[in-house]
Amino acid sequence: MLSITSTNLAILGTTLFGVFAFYFIIKPIVEYFYDAKRLRQYPNQNFLSGFTNLGYIYERLAAFRTANLNEAHKEHPIIRLGPNALSFGDVRAIKDIYGHSTTCSKGDMYWVAAGAHSNLLDVVDKGEHARKRRLVSHAFATRNLENWEYKVADKTERLIRQFDIACGVAEKAGERFAQIDYRKWSNLFTVEAIADIGLSYRMGMLERGNDLMTVERSDGTHREYGFIESLHGGNRATSIIVWPTAWFTIIRNITKLTSGWFRSQWQHGNNYGDIIKHMTRIRLERHEKGERLDDFFQFLMEDRGGVPHNLDIGEVEAEVNVIMNAGSDTTAIQLTHVMYFLLKNRSNLEKLREEVDSALAPDDIVAPYATIRHLPYLRACLDESLRMAPPVSFGLARKTPPEGAAILGQWIAGDITVSIPAYIAHRDPTIFQEPAAYRPERWLDEKAKEMQPYFIPFSMGARGCIGRNISYLEQHVLLASLVKRYDFELADEQYELPREEAFNLWPGPLPVKVRRR
């Protein structure tokens, strides 16, 4: 039997220190100067970038890391983000990295953070991604927008009802305007809309004015969770520590043992997992009882001919997870930003209102999509907001194949993470003149077609966002309906919208004043 003596402890301590020193100090320094992949020719984003992926974490702790990276890209077209990661600031790299013919695959951050079952967003294998995309692509076809528009219209009407109540209360109190947090209400709207589109699930959030929901957990107990806080918590924590991919699982397990901020965020993430299991189970029970409902879940369960897909329940939950996550969060971000930009640029808001008023009937409460979907200035306002503040603003990670790849005319070694952030591409002054200005008119002039290949709020290529049609449906209907019915003003004209960049670019509260026109 081994006797634990002071000598044994000293040997163990020395060994552990040696292992630590080798992996975190000696090995990174040797690799940096040996430079087998010739990355030292590119400037580092910060003092850590060339040696360790902790440089990513250092940048993430800033409120808006991609805005900082944009400043660096004004001087350098290629910047080293980590020991094996490069960021490109030239829009010509978009096609090489994300185009249909690219040889790059999704980066390691996707699979290390994925659950037991991958979903359409985080699956890395191209063949498996193609299978999943075929499985659900017809669910997101344009023709289904006509079938699902009534669900968006229903949520729009419910939101309007709450705004009308607030305006009525303010009027009775002798106030010209009611004051609301537009960010909160637009997010409740998108959660409700995608829950109905995805699973025919009615949440009642717009009636209650909050995102609380009661969930039955797998052990039979019931808990009340806030949907948005639960969704954001796990994503927030992951977005900080995922970049050192080889160490992600270890770091995550260590932070889960802490009693502070990280532990609370991971708990929110666990709560979100309970929410998804709860919603999936309820919808599956309805399916097993023979209900054929007009929603995304139905497409998961069987093809258009009624032939079952026979998916594992884990895969079903994974796809429900991503549609509730991406389907609610990114559209809510966009709806907040477009209202903010319009209120900061009143002449654009007035021009939009004139277009909407001329297209809609006086008694239209909810704008019919068929009437407004082709309104040029409405679409221009939406796209200009997506250009200025893409909901996914950071560079989506891709990895070069083992043999390497040509990007921006340069040969990049194999297994290097490469990216170009949408936020940075959208600020290239050679493509988007006056890039810092909110100018919807740019999408209506003769150069608009030339800008399209570099407009990537939904990414592009085979990995482009499959739900963009649904997002545009919600954006068009809600914005047009609200602009027609209400006057909006910022509660404080000097207000600057705060933002936090995790995986998505989350805006903070947007306090606005609202009244019936």
C-alpha positions as CSV (number, residue, x, y, z in Angstrom):
1,M,0.0,0.0,0.0
2,L,1.4,3.4,-1.0
3,S,2.3,5.6,1.9
4,I,1.5,9.3,1.2
5,T,4.6,11.1,2.6
6,S,5.9,14.6,2.2
7,T,8.3,13.3,-0.4
8,N,5.5,11.8,-2.4
9,L,3.5,15.0,-2.2
10,A,6.5,17.0,-3.3
11,I,7.1,14.7,-6.3
12,L,3.3,14.9,-7.2
13,G,3.4,18.7,-6.9
14,T,6.5,19.0,-9.1
15,T,5.0,16.7,-11.7
16,L,1.7,18.7,-11.9
17,F,3.7,21.9,-12.1
18,G,5.8,20.4,-14.9
19,V,2.7,19.4,-16.8
20,F,1.1,22.8,-16.3
21,A,4.3,24.6,-17.4
22,F,4.7,22.4,-20.5
23,Y,1.1,22.7,-21.8
24,F,0.5,26.4,-20.9
25,I,4.0,28.0,-21.1
26,I,6.7,25.9,-22.9
27,K,4.7,24.3,-25.6
28,P,2.9,27.5,-26.7
29,I,6.1,29.4,-26.8
30,V,7.9,26.7,-28.8
31,E,5.1,26.5,-31.3
32,Y,4.9,30.2,-31.7
33,F,8.5,30.6,-32.6
34,Y,8.8,27.4,-34.6
35,D,5.8,28.7,-36.5
36,A,5.1,25.5,-38.6
37,K,2.0,27.0,-40.1
38,R,3.5,30.4,-40.9
39,L,1.0,32.4,-38.9
40,R,3.5,34.7,-37.2
41,Q,3.5,36.9,-40.3
42,Y,0.0,38.2,-39.2
43,P,-0.4,40.7,-36.4
44,N,-1.9,39.5,-33.2
45,Q,-5.2,40.9,-31.9
46,N,-3.8,41.2,-28.4
47,F,-0.7,40.2,-26.4
48,L,-2.1,36.6,-25.8
49,S,-3.3,35.8,-29.3
50,G,-0.2,34.2,-30.7
51,F,0.4,32.0,-27.7
52,T,-3.0,30.9,-26.4
53,N,-6.7,31.0,-27.0
54,L,-7.1,32.8,-23.8
55,G,-6.7,35.8,-26.0
56,Y,-10.3,35.1,-27.2
57,I,-11.5,35.2,-23.6
58,Y,-9.7,38.4,-23.0
59,E,-11.6,40.0,-25.9
60,R,-14.9,38.4,-25.0
61,L,-14.9,40.2,-21.6
62,A,-15.2,43.4,-23.5
63,A,-18.9,44.4,-24.1
64,F,-18.5,44.3,-27.9
65,R,-15.4,42.5,-29.0
66,T,-16.1,42.6,-32.8
67,A,-16.3,46.4,-32.8
68,N,-12.8,46.4,-31.3
69,L,-11.7,43.9,-33.9
70,N,-13.1,46.2,-36.6
71,E,-10.8,48.9,-35.6
72,A,-7.8,46.6,-35.9
73,H,-8.9,45.5,-39.3
74,K,-8.8,49.1,-40.6
75,E,-5.0,48.7,-40.5
76,H,-4.6,44.9,-41.2
77,P,-6.7,42.7,-43.6
78,I,-5.7,39.5,-41.7
79,I,-5.4,39.3,-37.9
80,R,-4.3,36.4,-35.7
81,L,-7.0,35.7,-33.1
82,G,-5.4,32.7,-31.6
83,P,-2.5,30.2,-32.1
84,N,-4.5,28.6,-34.9
85,A,-7.1,31.2,-35.8
86,L,-7.2,34.0,-38.3
87,S,-9.8,36.8,-38.9
88,F,-10.2,38.3,-42.3
89,G,-11.4,41.9,-42.8
90,D,-11.6,41.9,-46.6
91,V,-15.1,41.1,-48.0
92,R,-13.4,39.1,-50.8
93,A,-12.8,36.4,-48.3
94,I,-16.5,35.7,-47.8
95,K,-16.8,33.4,-50.8
96,D,-13.6,31.6,-49.9
97,I,-14.7,30.9,-46.3
98,Y,-18.5,30.6,-46.5
99,G,-19.4,30.1,-50.2
100,H,-21.1,27.0,-51.7
101,S,-17.7,25.8,-53.1
102,T,-15.7,26.3,-50.0
103,T,-13.5,23.5,-48.8
104,C,-13.7,24.8,-45.2
105,S,-15.9,23.0,-42.6
106,K,-17.4,24.3,-39.3
107,G,-14.9,25.1,-36.6
108,D,-14.2,23.1,-33.5
109,M,-16.2,25.4,-31.3
110,Y,-19.4,23.9,-32.7
111,W,-18.9,20.3,-31.8
112,V,-17.2,20.9,-28.4
113,A,-20.2,22.9,-27.2
114,A,-22.8,20.6,-28.8
115,G,-25.0,18.3,-26.6
116,A,-25.3,14.6,-26.9
117,H,-27.2,15.1,-30.2
118,S,-26.1,17.7,-32.7
119,N,-28.6,20.0,-34.4
120,L,-28.8,21.7,-37.7
121,L,-26.8,24.6,-36.3
122,D,-23.9,22.8,-34.6
123,V,-23.5,19.7,-36.7
124,V,-20.0,19.7,-38.3
125,D,-20.0,16.7,-40.7
126,K,-21.1,17.9,-44.1
127,G,-23.0,14.7,-45.0
128,E,-24.9,14.8,-41.7
129,H,-25.7,18.5,-42.2
130,A,-27.1,17.7,-45.6
131,R,-29.3,15.0,-44.2
132,K,-30.6,17.3,-41.5
133,R,-31.2,20.2,-43.9
134,R,-33.2,17.9,-46.3
135,L,-35.2,16.8,-43.3
136,V,-36.5,20.3,-42.5
137,S,-35.9,22.4,-45.6
138,H,-39.4,22.1,-46.9
139,A,-40.7,23.3,-43.6
140,F,-39.0,26.7,-44.2
141,A,-40.0,27.0,-47.8
142,T,-41.6,30.3,-48.9
143,R,-44.9,28.6,-49.5
144,N,-45.3,27.8,-45.8
145,L,-45.2,31.4,-44.9
146,E,-48.8,31.7,-46.2
147,N,-49.7,28.8,-43.8
148,W,-47.9,30.3,-40.8
149,E,-48.7,34.0,-41.3
150,Y,-51.8,33.7,-39.2
151,K,-49.6,32.7,-36.2
152,V,-47.5,35.8,-36.6
153,A,-50.6,37.9,-37.1
154,D,-52.1,36.5,-33.9
155,K,-49.0,37.4,-31.8
156,T,-48.9,40.9,-33.4
157,E,-52.5,41.5,-32.5
158,R,-51.8,40.3,-28.9
159,L,-48.9,42.7,-28.6
160,I,-51.0,45.6,-30.0
161,R,-53.6,44.9,-27.4
162,Q,-51.1,45.4,-24.7
163,F,-49.7,48.6,-26.2
164,D,-53.3,49.9,-26.5
165,I,-53.9,49.1,-22.8
166,A,-50.8,51.0,-21.8
167,C,-51.7,53.9,-24.0
168,G,-55.2,54.0,-22.5
169,V,-53.9,54.0,-18.9
170,A,-51.5,56.8,-19.8
171,E,-54.3,58.8,-21.4
172,K,-56.5,58.4,-18.3
173,A,-53.7,59.7,-16.1
174,G,-53.3,62.8,-18.3
175,E,-50.1,61.6,-20.0
176,R,-49.6,62.0,-23.7
177,F,-47.4,58.9,-23.9
178,A,-47.1,55.6,-22.2
179,Q,-43.6,54.3,-21.6
180,I,-42.5,50.7,-22.3
181,D,-39.4,48.7,-22.7
182,Y,-39.6,47.9,-26.4
183,R,-36.8,45.3,-26.1
184,K,-38.8,43.3,-23.6
185,W,-42.0,43.3,-25.6
186,S,-40.4,42.5,-29.0
187,N,-38.6,39.5,-27.4
188,L,-41.9,38.2,-25.8
189,F,-43.4,38.5,-29.3
190,T,-40.7,36.5,-31.0
191,V,-40.7,33.7,-28.3
192,E,-44.5,33.4,-28.6
193,A,-44.3,33.4,-32.4
194,I,-41.7,30.8,-32.8
195,A,-43.2,28.6,-30.1
196,D,-46.4,28.6,-32.1
197,I,-44.7,28.1,-35.5
198,G,-42.4,25.4,-34.1
199,L,-44.6,23.4,-31.8
200,S,-48.2,25.0,-31.8
201,Y,-47.4,25.9,-28.2
202,R,-49.3,28.8,-26.6
203,M,-47.2,30.5,-23.9
204,G,-49.4,33.4,-22.8
205,M,-46.4,35.7,-22.3
206,L,-47.9,38.7,-24.2
207,E,-51.0,38.6,-22.0
208,R,-48.9,38.4,-18.8
209,G,-46.2,40.8,-19.8
210,N,-43.4,38.4,-18.7
211,D,-41.6,35.3,-19.9
212,L,-42.2,33.1,-16.9
213,M,-43.4,29.5,-17.7
214,T,-44.1,26.5,-15.5
215,V,-42.2,23.4,-16.5
216,E,-42.6,19.8,-15.5
217,R,-39.2,18.3,-15.1
218,S,-38.2,14.7,-15.8
219,D,-38.5,13.8,-12.1
220,G,-42.1,15.0,-12.1
221,T,-41.5,18.2,-10.1
222,H,-42.7,21.6,-11.4
223,R,-40.6,24.7,-11.6
224,E,-41.1,28.3,-12.9
225,Y,-38.4,29.6,-15.2
226,G,-37.9,32.8,-17.1
227,F,-37.5,31.7,-20.7
228,I,-35.1,34.5,-21.9
229,E,-32.9,34.4,-18.8
230,S,-32.7,30.6,-19.1
231,L,-31.8,30.8,-22.8
232,H,-29.2,33.5,-22.4
233,G,-27.4,32.0,-19.3
234,G,-25.9,28.9,-20.8
235,N,-25.0,30.8,-24.0
236,R,-23.4,33.6,-22.1
237,A,-21.2,31.3,-20.1
238,T,-20.3,29.2,-23.1
239,S,-19.4,32.2,-25.2
240,I,-16.7,33.2,-22.7
241,I,-14.9,29.8,-22.4
242,V,-15.5,27.9,-25.6
243,W,-12.6,29.4,-27.6
244,P,-9.9,27.2,-26.0
245,T,-11.7,24.2,-27.5
246,A,-9.3,21.6,-26.3
247,W,-9.8,22.7,-22.7
248,F,-13.5,23.7,-22.9
249,T,-15.0,20.6,-21.2
250,I,-12.5,20.9,-18.3
251,I,-13.0,24.6,-17.9
252,R,-16.7,24.2,-18.0
253,N,-16.7,21.5,-15.3
254,I,-14.4,23.6,-13.1
255,T,-16.6,26.7,-13.4
256,K,-19.7,24.6,-12.6
257,L,-18.2,23.8,-9.2
258,T,-17.9,27.5,-8.3
259,S,-20.5,29.2,-6.2
260,G,-20.5,32.5,-8.1
261,W,-21.5,34.0,-11.4
262,F,-20.6,31.1,-13.7
263,R,-22.5,28.5,-11.7
264,S,-25.7,30.7,-11.9
265,Q,-25.3,31.0,-15.7
266,W,-24.9,27.2,-16.1
267,Q,-28.0,26.7,-14.0
268,H,-29.9,29.0,-16.3
269,G,-28.7,26.8,-19.2
270,N,-29.9,23.7,-17.4
271,N,-33.3,25.3,-16.9
272,Y,-33.4,26.0,-20.6
273,G,-32.8,22.3,-21.2
274,D,-35.7,21.5,-18.9
275,I,-37.9,23.9,-20.9
276,I,-37.0,22.3,-24.2
277,K,-37.7,18.8,-22.8
278,H,-41.0,20.0,-21.4
279,M,-42.2,21.6,-24.7
280,T,-41.1,18.6,-26.8
281,R,-42.8,16.1,-24.5
282,I,-46.1,18.0,-24.6
283,R,-46.0,18.3,-28.4
284,L,-45.0,14.7,-28.8
285,E,-47.9,13.6,-26.7
286,R,-50.3,15.5,-29.0
287,H,-48.6,13.9,-32.1
288,E,-49.0,10.4,-30.6
289,K,-52.7,11.1,-30.0
290,G,-53.1,11.6,-33.7
291,E,-53.1,15.4,-33.9
292,R,-51.7,16.6,-37.2
293,L,-50.7,20.2,-36.5
294,D,-49.4,22.8,-38.9
295,D,-46.0,23.4,-37.4
296,F,-42.3,22.7,-37.7
297,F,-42.5,19.7,-35.4
298,Q,-44.9,17.9,-37.8
299,F,-42.1,18.2,-40.5
300,L,-39.7,16.7,-38.0
301,M,-41.9,13.7,-37.4
302,E,-42.8,12.7,-40.9
303,D,-42.3,13.7,-44.5
304,R,-44.9,15.4,-46.8
305,G,-46.3,12.0,-47.7
306,G,-46.9,11.1,-44.0
307,V,-44.0,8.6,-43.8
308,P,-42.4,8.7,-40.3
309,H,-38.8,9.9,-40.0
310,N,-38.4,7.8,-36.8
311,L,-35.9,10.2,-35.3
312,D,-34.4,9.5,-31.9
313,I,-36.1,11.7,-29.2
314,G,-32.7,13.2,-28.5
315,E,-32.4,14.5,-32.1
316,V,-35.9,15.9,-32.0
317,E,-35.1,17.8,-28.8
318,A,-31.9,19.1,-30.3
319,E,-33.8,20.5,-33.3
320,V,-36.5,22.0,-31.1
321,N,-33.7,23.5,-29.0
322,V,-32.2,25.3,-32.0
323,I,-35.5,26.6,-33.4
324,M,-36.5,28.0,-30.1
325,N,-33.1,29.5,-29.5
326,A,-32.2,31.0,-32.9
327,G,-35.8,31.5,-33.9
328,S,-36.6,33.7,-31.0
329,D,-33.3,35.5,-30.1
330,T,-32.0,36.8,-33.4
331,T,-35.3,38.2,-34.6
332,A,-35.9,39.9,-31.3
333,I,-32.4,41.5,-31.6
334,Q,-33.2,42.8,-35.1
335,L,-36.7,44.1,-34.1
336,T,-35.0,46.1,-31.2
337,H,-32.3,47.5,-33.4
338,V,-34.5,48.6,-36.3
339,M,-36.7,50.5,-33.9
340,Y,-33.7,52.1,-32.3
341,F,-32.2,53.2,-35.6
342,L,-35.5,54.6,-36.8
343,L,-36.0,56.6,-33.6
344,K,-32.5,57.9,-33.9
345,N,-33.2,58.9,-37.5
346,R,-36.7,60.4,-37.4
347,S,-36.7,61.3,-41.1
348,N,-36.4,57.6,-42.0
349,L,-39.2,56.8,-39.7
350,E,-41.5,59.4,-41.3
351,K,-40.7,58.1,-44.8
352,L,-41.4,54.6,-43.7
353,R,-44.7,55.6,-42.2
354,E,-45.8,57.3,-45.4
355,E,-45.1,54.1,-47.4
356,V,-46.9,51.9,-44.9
357,D,-49.9,54.3,-44.6
358,S,-50.3,54.4,-48.4
359,A,-50.2,50.6,-48.7
360,L,-52.5,49.6,-45.8
361,A,-56.3,50.1,-45.5
362,P,-57.4,52.4,-42.7
363,D,-59.0,49.6,-40.8
364,D,-56.0,47.2,-41.0
365,I,-54.8,46.5,-37.5
366,V,-52.3,43.8,-38.5
367,A,-50.5,44.4,-41.7
368,P,-51.2,41.6,-44.3
369,Y,-47.9,40.1,-45.4
370,A,-49.0,39.9,-49.0
371,T,-49.6,43.7,-49.0
372,I,-46.3,44.7,-47.4
373,R,-43.7,42.1,-48.3
374,H,-42.6,44.0,-51.4
375,L,-42.7,47.5,-49.9
376,P,-39.2,48.7,-50.9
377,Y,-38.5,51.2,-48.1
378,L,-39.8,48.8,-45.4
379,R,-37.4,46.2,-46.6
380,A,-34.6,48.8,-47.0
381,C,-35.1,49.8,-43.3
382,L,-34.9,46.2,-42.2
383,D,-31.9,45.4,-44.2
384,E,-30.0,48.5,-43.2
385,S,-30.5,47.6,-39.6
386,L,-29.2,44.1,-40.3
387,R,-26.2,45.7,-41.9
388,M,-25.5,48.0,-39.1
389,A,-26.1,45.5,-36.2
390,P,-26.3,42.0,-37.5
391,P,-27.7,39.8,-34.7
392,V,-24.8,37.4,-35.2
393,S,-22.0,39.9,-35.5
394,F,-18.9,37.9,-34.8
395,G,-17.0,35.8,-37.3
396,L,-18.6,32.4,-37.7
397,A,-15.7,29.9,-37.3
398,R,-14.7,27.7,-40.2
399,K,-11.7,25.4,-40.4
400,T,-9.5,24.8,-43.4
401,P,-9.1,21.2,-44.6
402,P,-6.0,19.3,-43.6
403,E,-4.3,20.1,-46.9
404,G,-4.9,23.8,-46.5
405,A,-6.9,26.3,-48.6
406,A,-6.5,29.5,-50.6
407,I,-8.2,32.5,-48.9
408,L,-8.0,36.0,-50.1
409,G,-5.3,35.0,-52.5
410,Q,-3.1,33.5,-49.8
411,W,-2.5,29.9,-48.9
412,I,-3.6,29.1,-45.4
413,A,-2.3,25.9,-43.7
414,G,-4.6,23.1,-42.8
415,D,-6.7,22.9,-39.7
416,I,-6.7,26.7,-39.1
417,T,-9.9,28.4,-37.9
418,V,-10.8,31.2,-40.3
419,S,-13.7,33.7,-40.2
420,I,-14.9,37.1,-41.4
421,P,-17.4,38.9,-39.1
422,A,-20.6,40.1,-40.6
423,Y,-20.3,43.3,-38.6
424,I,-16.9,44.0,-40.2
425,A,-17.9,43.0,-43.7
426,H,-20.9,45.3,-43.5
427,R,-18.6,48.2,-42.7
428,D,-16.3,48.0,-45.7
429,P,-16.3,51.5,-47.1
430,T,-15.5,50.3,-50.6
431,I,-18.8,48.4,-50.7
432,F,-21.0,50.3,-48.2
433,Q,-20.4,54.1,-48.5
434,E,-20.6,55.9,-45.2
435,P,-20.8,52.6,-43.3
436,A,-21.4,54.1,-39.9
437,A,-24.6,55.9,-41.1
438,Y,-28.0,54.4,-41.0
439,R,-29.1,55.1,-44.6
440,P,-31.8,52.7,-45.9
441,E,-31.7,54.6,-49.3
442,R,-28.5,52.7,-50.1
443,W,-30.6,49.6,-50.8
444,L,-32.8,51.4,-53.3
445,D,-30.1,52.9,-55.6
446,E,-28.4,51.4,-58.6
447,K,-25.5,50.0,-56.6
448,A,-27.7,47.9,-54.3
449,K,-27.2,44.7,-56.4
450,E,-23.5,45.1,-56.1
451,M,-23.8,45.1,-52.3
452,Q,-25.8,41.9,-52.0
453,P,-22.9,39.4,-52.2
454,Y,-21.3,41.1,-49.2
455,F,-24.5,41.4,-47.1
456,I,-24.3,38.3,-44.8
457,P,-26.5,38.8,-41.7
458,F,-27.8,35.2,-42.3
459,S,-24.3,34.0,-43.4
460,M,-24.3,32.3,-46.9
461,G,-23.7,29.1,-48.8
462,A,-24.8,25.7,-47.6
463,R,-24.6,26.8,-44.0
464,G,-26.7,29.9,-44.5
465,C,-29.6,30.5,-42.1
466,I,-32.5,28.2,-43.1
467,G,-35.1,30.3,-41.1
468,R,-34.5,33.7,-42.8
469,N,-37.9,33.7,-44.5
470,I,-39.7,33.2,-41.1
471,S,-37.6,36.0,-39.6
472,Y,-38.4,38.4,-42.4
473,L,-42.1,37.5,-42.1
474,E,-42.1,38.5,-38.4
475,Q,-40.1,41.6,-39.0
476,H,-42.2,42.9,-41.8
477,V,-45.6,42.3,-40.2
478,L,-44.7,43.6,-36.7
479,L,-42.8,46.7,-37.8
480,A,-45.4,47.8,-40.4
481,S,-48.3,47.2,-38.0
482,L,-46.7,49.2,-35.2
483,V,-45.6,52.1,-37.4
484,K,-49.1,52.5,-38.8
485,R,-50.8,52.4,-35.4
486,Y,-48.5,54.3,-33.0
487,D,-46.2,57.2,-32.6
488,F,-42.9,56.2,-30.9
489,E,-40.2,58.4,-29.3
490,L,-37.1,57.5,-27.3
491,A,-37.8,58.1,-23.7
492,D,-34.4,60.0,-23.7
493,E,-33.3,61.4,-27.0
494,Q,-29.7,61.0,-25.9
495,Y,-30.1,57.4,-25.1
496,E,-27.4,55.0,-26.5
497,L,-28.5,51.4,-26.7
498,P,-26.2,49.2,-24.6
499,R,-25.0,45.9,-26.2
500,E,-23.4,42.7,-25.0
501,E,-21.8,40.4,-27.6
502,A,-22.0,36.8,-26.6
503,F,-22.7,34.5,-29.6
504,N,-25.5,37.0,-30.6
505,L,-25.3,40.8,-30.2
506,W,-27.8,41.3,-27.4
507,P,-29.1,44.8,-27.0
508,G,-30.0,46.1,-23.6
509,P,-33.4,47.7,-22.6
510,L,-34.9,50.1,-25.1
511,P,-37.2,52.5,-23.2
512,V,-39.6,54.3,-25.6
513,K,-42.7,56.4,-25.4
514,V,-45.7,55.2,-27.3
515,R,-49.2,56.7,-28.1
516,R,-52.0,55.9,-30.5
517,R,-51.9,57.9,-33.7
